[in-house]
Structure formats: structure tokens, C-alpha cells
Amino acid sequence: MRVWVDCTNSPHVLIFRPLIRRMEERGHEVVVTSRDFAQTIGLLDRYAIPHRTMGAHGGGGLRGKARAMGSRSAQLTGMVRRERFDVAVAHGSTDQPLVAWLAGIPQVTMFDYEFAAAMHHSNGRLATRVLVPDAIPERALARYGIRPPKLIRYPGLKEEYYLADDPPDPGVADELGLDPGMVIVVLRPPPEVTLYHRGVSTDLFSRVVDHLEASAGRVQVVALPRTDAQRDALRTRGVIVPEVAVDGPGLIAASDLVISAGGTMNREAVALGVPAYSPFAGRLGAVDARLIEQGRLHRLEDPAEIALVRRERLAPPPMRDPDLLVDLILGVAETRRAGRRWRSNTMDP
């Protein structure tokens, strides 16, 4: 089969990296499209994943987002008109579900935050199959038109699947010149340009940076900004801002704690057994709510709550088999093929 994977944000590269490899090992051809946003292109290049860059992020405004989506969708439409695909898959892409639906390509949408309403109302209805962690209840997605059998809830975290094949790169600490005698903190700013984060104050994150800056001398902070504006601002605060894309899981494994206002990096820390704090001020999703209830993730409301201590390096918890996700993705195309064979056989005189 020919599989189309769309990577539109940095975490998508890590999510699909082992899945692409396993699909290719099964003999399938995988075509990857990318969007110029955050560290997406840098990570694809770092991991030597061939890709076709189409479009860029439209920024924080609705008009810019609409223009960017229209332009990118047109480019993707041109591609699928020239080429044949048996199945398409993406994690939260706003472009692929529509393009695939118009082209008649079975499309698999993945996500793990149920309150991105604008995205789910469109993607959920256009997708052939929707994959989410089992922490998200069925009732939370019914209002988007996402119900079984279209909806499939898989066990655990997506991070426990993609980290199973690709262990953290131990060379990241040396690459960034980290001091093993200091408390290493990984910092990820809030997703200010996403619709579901619109209007949420970033004051808490600013106070976190102030708190860490006041601890200079015993704490070394590595920040992974999402935008150029965040990068420029953080460079003035005495933190390390890598010039090129780094192996995120490797950096997490080398750290003592992670503070991320998004979701993926915190859940990578949880999967790797590293203390994680979330200053995310938006509506708490079911996945993070479960992790907080289990004591595996800490909801941060006051920077003074951060335990700036070195952690004991332990083996990470067990991971999960990525073949489960591969089977769920490819199964959409296999089901369609089986249906076509059945129709052909029943109509054969």
C-alpha cells in the first residue's frame, strides 16, 4: 500500500517516526508531507525522514490561519490528484482530513486533547477512523460526531508507543554542554498560536521563568520555544535555547524535571519516569487529568511548588507495542479493500 503521513508540528515527527519504519518494514511505501512550523522540518531532517514541505503556519490570527490552510490544502490536493494513496494518517492536521475526503482516500485522525473543538468538529466528521487514548471517554467526543465504530480508544499514552522503538539519544547532554552537577530543567512555552489556547493568560509561565532565573547558579534551563517571538524573548532570560532541533526525549531523559505548558513533552516525561509539571492554564484534558490523579503529572499553579532537586536516574517504565497503532491505521485501507472484493464477488455472474 501507499501511505500518506502528514506532519504539521514538531511532536508529529516523533509520533510517526517508528510507525513509518514499521510500515516500510512490512513492504508499504510511505510518503511524508510537512509544514514549516516550530521544529518540524528540523526534526524530520535530523532523523533523515524524506518529506515534502508544503505550506507554513498561519500565525495566531484567524485570517492568517484561514489563508495558510487554503494555500496548503490546495498544494496537497494537487499532490493527491497526481498520485494514488491507499490510506492517509495525521495527528491533528487541519488540512489532510478534508483533502483526503475530497479525494476518496480513507483517513485516520489521531489526537489526545478533546477540547480543540474547532478542529474536531471538522476533522471528526471527515475522518474514516479516529484514534484517541482510552483516558478520553466516548461521551466527550459524541458532540463532534465521533462515535464507535469510527472511534477507537487505544490503551495508555501515544508516547508509550513511539518511545518503545526509539530510545532517547544519550548524546544530547554533551551536544548542549549541560553540567551534570546542576539541576537540569526542560522548559516548553505555551502554545500561544493554537485556537484552543486563545485568550489564556501566560502570566503563570512568565512567573515560572522568573523563578528559574532567580535560581541561576544551581539550575540550568533548556528552553524549546515554539515561535521566533518566544525564542527571542527566552534568549534574554539566561536560558539555553538550542540553535537546531534536538532529540526531545533525549533531552528529557538527561533532565531532572520538565515544565511544559503543552501536553506532549510532559507525557514524554511521564513515559520516561521524569518529574513533570504543567502550567497549562486552559481546560484540562482527560489524559492529563488521569495522569494528575495518578500522581504522574503535577498541575502547577505556583512556581514555588517546583522541586528543584536532582533526581535519581532509574530505568524508564515499560513501553507499549507500536504495531497496535500500525494495525489500526492500515486496517482502514484493508477493510475498504475487503469490501471492494466482496462487492466484486457478489456482482460477478
C-alpha positions in Angstrom: 0.0 0.0 0.0 0.9 3.7 -0.3 0.5 5.5 2.9 0.4 9.3 3.3 1.6 10.7 6.6 1.2 14.5 7.3 3.5 16.1 9.9 2.4 19.6 10.8 4.0 20.1 14.2 7.2 19.0 16.0 5.6 16.2 18.1 4.2 14.5 14.9 7.7 13.6 13.8 8.4 11.6 16.9 4.9 10.0 16.8 5.2 8.8 13.3 8.9 8.0 13.1 8.6 4.4 14.4 5.3 3.9 12.7 6.8 4.9 9.3 9.7 2.5 9.9 7.4 -0.4 10.8 5.1 0.2 7.8 8.1 0.2 5.5 9.4 -3.0 7.0 6.1 -4.6 6.1 6.6 -3.5 2.5 4.4 -0.4 2.3 5.5 2.8 0.7 5.2 5.9 2.9 5.1 9.5 1.6 5.5 12.2 4.3 4.3 15.8 3.9 5.4 18.5 6.3 4.6 22.0 7.3 7.1 24.7 8.1 6.3 25.3 11.8 8.3 25.1 15.1 10.9 22.3 14.8 9.0 20.1 12.4 11.4 20.5 9.4 14.5 20.3 11.6 13.4 17.1 13.3 12.5 15.4 10.0 15.9 16.3 8.7 17.6 15.3 11.9 16.1 11.8 11.7 16.7 11.6 7.9 13.0 11.2 7.1 12.3 12.2 3.5 9.5 14.7 3.2 7.8 17.2 1.0 7.4 20.6 2.6 4.1 22.2 1.8 2.9 25.4 3.4 3.6 27.1 6.7 1.7 28.0 9.9 -0.6 31.0 9.5 0.2 32.6 12.9 -2.2 33.4 15.7 -4.9 35.3 13.8 -7.9 33.6 12.3 -7.5 35.3 8.9 -3.9 34.1 8.7 -4.8 30.6 9.7 -7.5 30.5 7.0 -5.2 31.7 4.3 -2.5 29.3 5.3 -5.0 26.4 5.4 -6.4 27.3 2.0 -3.0 27.5 0.4 -1.7 24.3 1.9 -4.8 22.4 1.2 -4.5 23.4 -2.5 -1.0 22.1 -2.6 -1.9 18.8 -1.0 -4.9 18.5 -3.4 -2.6 18.8 -6.3 -0.4 16.1 -4.9 -3.2 13.6 -4.4 -4.5 14.2 -7.9 -1.2 13.2 -9.3 -0.6 10.2 -7.1 -2.5 7.3 -5.6 -2.7 6.7 -1.8 -4.4 3.8 0.0 -4.6 5.5 3.4 -3.8 8.8 5.0 -2.9 9.5 8.6 -2.2 12.5 10.7 -2.2 13.7 14.3 -4.3 16.8 14.5 -3.7 18.0 10.9 -6.2 20.6 9.8 -5.5 20.1 6.1 -5.3 16.3 5.5 -8.8 15.2 6.5 -10.5 17.5 4.0 -8.1 16.8 1.2 -8.3 13.0 1.7 -12.1 13.1 2.0 -12.4 15.0 -1.3 -10.0 12.5 -2.9 -11.8 9.5 -1.5 -8.8 8.4 0.5 -9.5 6.6 3.8 -8.1 9.0 6.5 -7.1 8.2 10.1 -7.1 11.2 12.5 -5.3 10.9 15.9 -5.4 13.3 18.8 -5.2 13.3 22.6 -6.8 16.6 23.7 -10.6 16.6 23.4 -11.3 20.3 23.7 -9.8 21.6 20.4 -13.4 22.0 19.3 -12.9 23.8 16.0 -10.6 21.1 14.8 -12.6 18.1 16.0 -15.9 19.4 14.6 -14.4 19.2 11.0 -11.8 16.5 11.3 -14.0 14.2 13.3 -16.7 14.2 10.7 -14.4 13.9 7.7 -12.1 11.1 9.1 -12.7 7.5 8.4 -11.3 6.4 11.7 -10.3 8.4 14.9 -7.7 7.1 17.3 -7.5 8.5 20.9 -6.2 7.3 24.2 -8.7 5.4 26.4 -8.5 8.1 29.0 -10.8 10.2 26.8 -14.4 8.9 27.3 -16.7 8.3 24.4 -19.2 10.9 25.6 -16.6 13.7 25.4 -16.4 13.2 21.6 -20.0 12.5 20.6 -20.7 16.2 20.1 -18.2 16.2 17.3 -19.9 13.3 15.6 -17.1 11.0 16.7 -18.6 7.7 17.8 -17.8 4.0 17.5 -17.1 2.2 15.2 -15.3 5.3 13.8 -13.9 6.0 17.2 -11.2 3.6 18.6 -9.7 4.2 22.0 -6.3 2.6 22.5 -4.7 1.9 25.9 -2.1 4.2 27.5 -0.3 7.2 26.1 0.8 7.7 22.5 4.2 8.5 23.9 4.5 4.9 25.3 4.2 3.6 21.8 6.6 5.8 19.8 9.3 5.8 22.6 9.3 2.0 22.5 11.2 1.8 19.3 13.3 5.0 19.5 15.1 5.3 22.9 16.3 8.7 23.9 19.6 9.9 22.4 22.2 9.9 25.2 24.3 12.4 23.4 22.0 15.4 23.8 23.5 16.4 27.1 27.0 16.7 25.6 25.6 18.3 22.4 24.1 21.2 24.6 27.0 21.3 27.0 24.8 20.5 30.1 26.5 20.5 33.5 25.8 17.1 35.3 26.4 18.8 38.6 23.4 21.2 38.2 19.7 20.7 38.2 18.6 20.4 34.6 15.2 21.8 33.7 13.5 21.5 30.4 11.1 24.3 29.6 8.4 24.4 26.9 6.3 27.6 26.5 2.5 27.6 26.0 1.0 27.0 22.5 0.0 30.7 22.1 -0.9 30.4 18.4 -3.3 27.5 18.8 -7.1 28.2 18.8 -7.7 26.1 21.9 -5.2 28.3 23.8 -6.6 31.6 22.6 -7.2 34.1 25.4 -5.5 32.1 28.1 -3.1 34.1 30.2 0.6 33.3 30.0 1.3 35.1 33.3 2.0 31.8 35.2 4.6 30.7 32.6 6.3 34.1 32.9 6.4 33.7 36.7 7.9 30.2 36.2 10.7 31.7 34.1 11.3 34.4 36.8 11.5 31.7 39.5 14.1 29.7 37.5 16.1 32.8 36.6 16.3 33.6 40.4 17.8 30.1 40.9 20.7 30.6 38.5 23.9 29.1 39.7 22.4 25.7 40.7 19.9 25.3 37.9 20.5 25.0 34.2 17.4 25.6 32.0 17.0 24.4 28.4 14.0 26.1 26.6 12.4 24.7 23.5 10.3 27.6 22.1 7.5 27.2 19.6 7.8 30.5 17.7 10.5 33.0 16.8 9.0 35.5 19.2 9.3 33.1 22.1 12.8 32.2 21.1 13.9 35.9 21.1 12.3 36.5 24.5 13.8 33.4 26.2 17.3 34.2 24.9 17.3 37.3 27.1 16.4 35.3 30.3 19.6 33.4 30.8 18.4 30.0 29.5 19.8 27.7 26.8 17.9 27.9 23.5 19.2 25.3 21.1 20.1 26.7 17.6 19.0 23.5 15.9 16.3 20.8 16.5 17.4 18.4 19.3 16.2 15.0 20.3 13.4 15.9 22.7 13.2 12.6 24.5 17.0 12.5 24.9 16.9 16.0 26.5 14.1 14.9 28.8 16.0 11.7 29.9 19.0 13.9 30.7 17.0 16.3 32.8 15.8 16.4 36.4 12.4 17.8 35.6 10.2 19.1 32.8 7.9 22.1 32.8 5.7 22.2 29.7 2.6 24.3 29.1 1.7 21.9 26.3 0.9 18.3 26.5 3.3 16.1 24.5 6.6 16.9 26.3 5.0 16.4 29.7 3.7 13.0 28.6 7.1 12.0 27.2 8.5 12.8 30.7 5.8 10.7 32.3 6.6 7.8 30.0 10.3 8.1 30.7 9.8 8.4 34.5 10.9 12.1 34.8 9.0 14.5 37.1 6.8 16.8 35.0 4.8 20.0 35.8 2.1 21.5 33.7 1.4 25.3 34.0 -1.1 24.9 31.1 -4.0 27.3 32.1 -6.5 26.1 29.5 -9.2 23.5 30.1 -7.6 20.3 31.4 -7.9 17.3 29.1 -8.9 13.8 30.2 -5.4 12.4 29.6 -3.6 14.9 31.8 -6.4 14.7 34.4 -5.8 11.0 34.7 -2.0 11.4 35.0 -2.5 14.1 37.7 -4.9 11.8 39.6 -2.3 9.0 39.4 0.4 11.3 40.7 2.5 11.0 37.5 2.0 14.7 36.4 1.8 17.8 38.6 -0.6 20.7 37.9 1.4 23.8 38.5 -0.3 26.8 40.0 2.6 28.5 41.9 6.3 28.4 40.8 7.3 27.9 44.5 5.8 24.4 44.2 8.6 23.3 41.8 11.0 20.9 43.4 14.4 22.0 42.0 16.4 18.9 43.0 18.4 16.3 41.1 16.5 13.1 40.5 17.7 9.5 40.8 18.3 8.0 37.3 16.1 4.9 37.0 15.2 2.7 34.2 12.0 4.1 32.4 8.7 2.3 32.9 7.7 -0.4 30.3 6.5 0.9 26.9 3.9 -0.4 24.5 4.0 -2.2 21.1 3.7 0.3 18.2 2.3 -2.4 16.0 -1.0 -1.8 17.6 -1.2 1.7 16.1 0.2 0.5 12.8 -2.5 -2.2 12.6 -5.3 0.3 13.4 -4.0 2.7 10.7 -3.5 0.2 8.0 -6.7 -1.6 8.9 -8.8 1.2 7.4 -7.5 0.5 4.0 -7.6 -3.2 4.4 -11.3 -3.0 5.4 -12.0 -0.9 2.3 -10.2 -3.4 0.1 -12.1 -6.3 1.6 -15.4 -4.5 1.0 -14.5 -3.9 -2.7 -13.5 -7.6 -3.1 -16.8 -8.7 -1.5 -18.8 -6.4 -3.8 -16.9 -7.6 -6.8 -17.5 -11.2 -5.9 -21.2 -10.8 -5.3 -21.7 -8.9 -8.6 -19.7 -11.5 -10.6 -22.2 -13.6 -12.7 
